[in-house]
């Protein structure tokens, strides 16, 4: 089974929650039928998710957490073989999201969140010492 690389511990546990909330907020952030869904729209929803989960953050902290959640999402898309590996990193997500239906992107955000929850739980279990586990 292929796994994702677990991100920095200070944001790893927040990432799945941000992706879930962004999946829920996406249609509200861009409207139900945008003419063209873009990476900027996705970033807007992810930033709104961070703000709702961590109110009072500075703009810089909100943007950093949003960028980390988008990196987690991009890693998930790469794991699912959804990205064009010939494009630079930021362009891959832009190409993937361009013109997709809002609901399809929302569902993909939710799937990514669940996969990350699994990966984070697996990493915790693997780090347990013998006799100190469940």
Buried (B, 14 or more C-beta within 10 A) or exposed (E): EEEBEBBEEEBBEBBBBBBBBBBBBBBEBBEEEBEEBBBEBBBBBBBBBBBBBBEEBEEEEBBBBBBBBBBBBBBBBBBEEEBEEEEEEEEBBBEBBEEBEBEEBBEBBBBBBEBBBBBBEBBEEEEEEEEEEE
